[in-house]
């Protein structure tokens, strides 16, 4: 009898580590009046041979119930969940692990979530069976067609710039840039890369700056190192066109990641199991996008008679995809910080080159000149965006392998 009491008190103390001290008003009984034996059988503190109903006074409703206390703390999550998987993802987002679930006598968070879901009062007409998780936006939602819009508008703008000269060329370039920006925004407002409201303001600004550098930066940097520019410097239209065209494969890859991740979420029986199964999927989707981007760069370079594949454009495409994936799945802070750092670093590289022309400041251009002398002007964005993309990839392998990142379709409220 004393051993059962100690076992129950130990389980209560462990539960309190997560949910805080048990509140008697939740269960109608003082925590020390009854213990919870393995299997959920309540035993009284004075007579271990009697049942809980015989040992406790009639006014007390039941034994100390750690799961009930956990449900009370996460009441809103339990009430709005349409599936046990949503509760599991919510618990995981609040720091509940499989080891924590073991303290509630469950093998993993999914099993604990199933009990919490089953114990939530629902309407009598609600189906008792487990409903599937909401799926990602399907191809019939229109985003698959809109994904082609940025590439088409950019191709038209590049053609217009190449067919005009002088002042009309500048007007065509400005109008084309505005059209591409609007088309890109429209394409990303729906579908698997849709971001939660209010999370793309700063990221969008830095993204536009990085794309502008991809178009103008290498030519301006080379001209600055050669004591120029003395006139208009060459534009790198092939990388920008390839990046615009890669919007379609980026959306398709994000859709593939969302669909496969939710299937693995349904089949997984633990958070570690889910993370181990999603990590290869994430890396595979990322590699698939890079292959598509390299192919588009080679195609655009051949058509426009420019360098076939730019390492800076590949790194920039990888950076933008990872930043958008993280933002769409609820992790906007790290992408915004990394994009800001990359844009400011490229700006500093240009600024140091032109500041070195001031008397006594020639040393400012030494780092950039050393890099460009060894690998060319394109090495600056390649190094900056490559390091930034690597940082986001490491972060994504941890953030996007969590169940809470795939609990709902991206952008769902």
C-alpha positions in Angstrom: 0.0 0.0 0.0 2.8 2.4 0.9 4.6 1.6 -2.3 1.5 2.4 -4.3 1.2 5.7 -2.5 4.9 6.6 -3.3 4.4 5.6 -6.9 1.4 7.8 -7.3 3.1 10.8 -5.6 6.1 10.4 -7.8 4.0 10.4 -11.0 2.2 13.5 -9.7 5.5 15.3 -9.0 6.8 14.4 -12.4 3.6 15.7 -14.1 3.9 18.9 -12.1 7.3 19.6 -13.8 5.4 20.3 -17.0 2.0 21.5 -16.0 2.8 23.1 -12.6 1.3 22.2 -9.2 -2.0 20.3 -9.4 -5.0 22.4 -8.7 -7.6 20.7 -6.4 -10.4 22.7 -8.0 -9.7 20.9 -11.3 -10.3 17.4 -10.0 -12.3 17.9 -6.8 -9.8 16.2 -4.6 -6.7 17.1 -2.7 -3.5 15.8 -4.5 -2.4 13.8 -1.5 -5.7 12.1 -0.9 -5.2 9.6 -3.7 -2.5 8.1 -5.9 -2.5 7.1 -9.5 -1.4 3.5 -10.0 -0.1 2.2 -13.3 -2.8 1.7 -15.8 -4.9 4.6 -14.5 -6.4 2.8 -11.5 -7.0 5.1 -8.6 -6.1 3.7 -5.1 -6.9 5.3 -1.8 -4.3 6.2 0.7 -5.7 4.2 3.7 -7.0 1.0 2.2 -5.2 -0.4 -0.9 -7.7 -3.2 -1.2 -10.8 -1.0 -1.8 -11.8 0.6 -5.0 -11.5 4.4 -5.6 -15.2 4.9 -5.2 -15.2 3.1 -1.8 -12.0 4.8 -0.5 -12.9 8.4 -1.4 -15.8 10.4 -0.1 -18.8 10.7 -2.4 -18.3 14.5 -2.9 -14.9 13.9 -4.5 -15.0 13.4 -8.2 -11.9 11.4 -8.9 -8.2 10.9 -8.5 -5.3 13.2 -9.3 -5.2 13.2 -13.1 -2.1 14.7 -14.7 -3.5 14.4 -18.2 -6.5 16.4 -17.2 -4.3 19.1 -15.8 -2.4 19.1 -19.0 -5.6 19.4 -21.0 -6.6 22.3 -18.8 -3.4 24.1 -19.5 -3.8 23.5 -23.3 -7.5 23.8 -23.4 -7.7 26.1 -26.4 -5.5 23.7 -28.4 -7.6 20.7 -27.5 -10.9 22.4 -28.3 -10.0 23.7 -31.7 -8.1 20.6 -32.9 -9.7 18.6 -35.7 -7.4 15.7 -35.3 -5.0 14.2 -32.7 -2.1 15.2 -34.9 -2.8 18.9 -34.4 -2.7 18.4 -30.6 0.6 16.4 -31.0 2.1 19.2 -33.1 0.9 21.8 -30.6 2.4 20.0 -27.7 5.7 19.5 -29.5 5.7 23.3 -30.2 5.3 23.9 -26.5 8.3 21.7 -25.7 6.6 18.4 -24.9 8.8 15.5 -26.0 8.3 11.7 -26.1 10.3 11.6 -22.8 7.8 14.0 -21.2 4.9 11.9 -22.5 6.4 8.9 -20.8 5.8 10.7 -17.5 2.1 10.7 -18.3 2.3 6.9 -18.9 2.3 7.2 -22.7 4.8 5.8 -25.1 5.1 9.1 -27.1 3.5 12.5 -27.8 1.2 11.0 -30.4 -0.4 8.6 -28.0 -0.8 11.3 -25.4 -2.4 13.5 -28.0 -4.9 10.8 -28.9 -6.0 10.5 -25.3 -6.4 14.3 -25.0 -8.3 14.4 -28.2 -10.6 11.6 -27.2 -11.4 13.2 -23.8 -12.4 16.6 -25.2 -16.2 17.0 -25.1 -17.6 17.3 -28.6 -21.0 17.4 -30.3 -22.9 14.2 -30.5 -22.9 14.3 -34.3 -19.1 14.6 -34.5 -17.6 11.5 -36.0 -15.5 9.6 -33.4 -13.0 8.3 -35.9 -9.7 10.0 -36.6 -9.9 12.5 -39.3 -7.0 13.1 -41.7 -4.9 16.2 -41.4 -5.7 19.1 -43.8 -3.6 18.7 -47.0 -1.6 21.4 -48.6 -3.0 23.6 -51.3 -3.7 21.4 -54.3 -2.7 22.1 -57.9 -6.3 23.0 -58.6 -6.1 26.0 -56.4 -4.5 28.2 -59.2 -1.1 28.6 -57.7 0.5 26.2 -60.2 -0.5 28.5 -63.0 0.4 31.6 -61.2 3.9 30.1 -60.6 4.6 30.6 -64.3 3.8 34.3 -64.2 7.1 35.8 -62.8 9.1 33.8 -65.4 6.9 34.9 -68.3 7.0 38.6 -67.3 10.7 38.5 -66.8 11.2 36.9 -70.2 9.1 39.7 -71.8 11.1 42.4 -69.9 14.4 40.9 -70.9 13.3 40.8 -74.6 12.1 44.4 -74.4 15.4 45.6 -72.9 17.4 43.8 -75.6 15.3 45.2 -78.4 15.4 48.9 -77.2 18.2 51.4 -76.8 18.7 54.7 -75.1 16.1 56.3 -72.9 13.3 53.9 -74.0 15.4 51.0 -72.8 15.5 52.5 -69.3 11.8 52.9 -69.2 11.2 49.4 -70.4 13.6 48.0 -67.8 11.8 49.9 -65.0 8.4 48.8 -66.2 9.6 45.2 -66.5 11.1 45.2 -63.0 7.8 46.5 -61.6 5.8 43.9 -63.5 8.1 41.0 -62.4 7.8 42.2 -58.7 4.0 42.3 -58.9 3.9 38.9 -60.6 6.2 37.4 -58.0 4.0 38.8 -55.2 0.9 37.4 -56.8 2.4 34.0 -57.3 3.5 33.7 -53.7 0.2 34.9 -52.2 -1.3 31.4 -52.7 0.0 27.9 -52.6 2.7 26.1 -50.5 5.0 29.1 -50.2 2.3 31.4 -48.9 3.6 33.1 -45.8 1.6 34.2 -42.7 0.2 37.7 -42.8 2.7 40.3 -41.8 5.9 38.2 -41.9 7.4 39.2 -45.3 7.8 43.0 -45.0 11.5 43.1 -44.1 12.4 39.9 -46.0 10.8 41.2 -49.1 12.9 44.4 -49.0 16.2 42.5 -48.7 15.1 40.0 -51.3 14.6 42.8 -53.8 18.0 44.2 -53.0 19.7 40.8 -53.5 18.0 40.4 -56.9 19.0 43.9 -57.9 22.6 43.1 -57.0 22.3 39.9 -59.1 21.3 42.1 -62.1 23.6 45.1 -61.6 26.2 44.2 -58.9 28.8 42.2 -60.7 29.1 44.7 -63.6 29.3 47.7 -61.2 31.8 45.9 -59.0 34.1 45.1 -62.0 33.8 48.7 -63.2 34.6 50.1 -59.8 37.7 48.0 -59.5 38.8 49.3 -62.9 38.4 53.0 -61.8 35.0 53.2 -63.5 32.3 53.2 -64.4 32.7 55.6 -67.3 29.3 54.7 -68.7 26.6 52.1 -68.5 27.9 48.8 -67.2 26.7 45.4 -68.5 23.6 43.8 -66.9 23.5 40.1 -65.9 20.1 39.3 -67.3 20.5 35.5 -67.6 20.7 34.9 -63.8 17.7 37.1 -63.0 15.7 35.4 -65.8 16.6 31.9 -64.5 15.7 32.9 -60.9 12.3 34.2 -62.1 11.7 31.0 -64.1 12.7 28.9 -61.1 9.7 30.3 -59.1 7.6 27.4 -60.7 9.9 24.5 -59.6 10.3 26.2 -56.2 6.6 26.1 -55.6 6.3 22.5 -56.9 9.2 21.4 -54.6 7.5 23.2 -51.6 4.2 21.4 -52.4 6.0 18.1 -52.6 7.6 18.7 -49.2 4.3 19.7 -47.6 2.4 16.7 -48.9 5.1 14.1 -48.1 5.7 15.5 -44.7 2.1 15.3 -43.7 2.0 11.7 -44.9 5.0 10.9 -42.7 3.3 12.8 -39.8 0.3 10.4 -40.0 2.5 7.3 -40.2 5.0 8.4 -37.5 4.7 7.2 -33.9 7.2 9.5 -32.3 8.8 13.0 -32.7 12.2 11.5 -33.3 10.9 9.1 -35.8 9.2 11.9 -37.7 12.3 14.1 -37.7 14.4 11.3 -39.0 12.0 10.6 -41.9 11.5 14.3 -42.9 15.2 15.3 -42.9 16.1 13.2 -46.1 12.9 14.5 -47.7 13.9 18.1 -47.0 17.4 17.6 -48.4 16.1 15.8 -51.4 13.6 18.5 -52.2 16.3 21.1 -51.8 18.6 19.2 -54.2 15.8 18.8 -56.7 15.3 22.6 -56.8 19.0 23.2 -57.2 19.1 20.8 -60.2 16.2 22.7 -61.8 17.9 26.1 -61.1 21.2 25.0 -62.6 19.4 23.7 -65.7 17.5 27.0 -66.1 20.7 29.0 -65.7 22.4 26.9 -68.4 19.4 27.4 -70.7 19.2 31.1 -70.2 22.9 31.6 -70.5 22.9 29.8 -73.8 19.9 31.7 -75.2 21.1 35.2 -74.0 24.8 34.5 -74.8 26.0 35.0 -71.2 28.0 32.9 -68.8 26.2 29.5 -68.6 26.0 28.9 -64.8 26.7 31.6 -62.2 27.7 30.3 -58.8 26.3 33.5 -57.2 22.9 32.9 -58.8 22.8 29.3 -57.6 23.7 30.4 -54.1 21.1 33.2 -54.2 18.4 30.8 -55.4 19.2 28.4 -52.6 19.1 31.2 -50.1 15.8 32.6 -51.3 14.1 29.1 -51.3 15.2 28.2 -47.8 14.2 31.7 -46.5 10.7 31.4 -48.0 10.2 27.8 -46.8 11.1 28.8 -43.3 8.9 31.9 -43.4 5.9 29.9 -44.8 6.2 27.3 -42.1 6.2 29.8 -39.3 9.9 30.6 -38.7 10.3 34.2 -40.2 12.9 35.7 -37.9 16.0 33.8 -38.9 15.4 34.3 -42.7 14.9 38.0 -42.2 18.1 38.3 -40.2 20.1 36.3 -42.7 18.8 38.1 -45.8 19.5 41.4 -44.1 23.1 40.4 -43.3 23.7 39.1 -46.9 22.3 42.3 -48.5 24.3 44.5 -46.2 27.5 42.5 -46.8 27.1 42.9 -50.6 26.5 46.6 -50.1 29.6 47.0 -48.0 31.6 45.2 -50.7 30.6 47.8 -53.3 31.0 50.7 -50.8 34.5 49.7 -49.9 35.6 49.6 -53.5 34.4 53.2 -54.2 35.5 54.5 -50.8 39.0 53.2 -51.5 39.4 56.1 -54.0 39.5 58.6 -51.2 43.0 59.7 -50.2 44.7 57.2 -47.9 41.8 54.7 -48.1 43.1 52.4 -50.7 43.4 49.6 -48.2 39.6 49.4 -48.0 39.4 47.6 -51.3 42.0 45.0 -50.5 39.7 42.2 -49.3 37.3 42.6 -52.3 40.1 43.0 -54.8 41.8 39.9 -53.5 38.7 37.8 -53.9 37.9 39.2 -57.4 41.5 38.8 -58.6 41.3 35.1 -57.6 37.8 34.1 -58.7 36.2 37.1 -60.5 33.5 39.6 -59.5 30.9 36.8 -59.2 32.8 35.4 -56.2 31.5 38.1 -53.9 27.8 37.2 -54.1 28.7 33.5 -54.4 30.5 33.6 -51.0 28.0 35.8 -49.3 24.9 34.0 -50.4 26.5 30.6 -50.1 27.4 31.1 -46.5 24.0 32.6 -45.8 22.3 29.6 -47.5 24.4 27.2 -45.6 23.3 28.8 -42.3 19.6 28.6 -43.2 20.0 25.0 -44.4 21.3 24.0 -41.0 18.5 25.9 -39.3 15.9 24.3 -41.7 17.1 20.8 -40.9 16.1 21.5 -37.3 13.0 23.7 -37.7 11.3 22.0 -40.7 11.7 18.5 -39.2 9.4 19.4 -36.3 5.8 18.2 -36.3 4.5 21.7 -35.5 6.0 23.0 -38.7 3.7 20.8 -40.7 0.5 20.8 -38.6 -1.4 23.0 -41.0 -1.1 24.1 -44.6 1.4 26.9 -44.9 -0.2 30.2 -44.4 -3.3 28.8 -42.8 -4.7 30.7 -39.9 
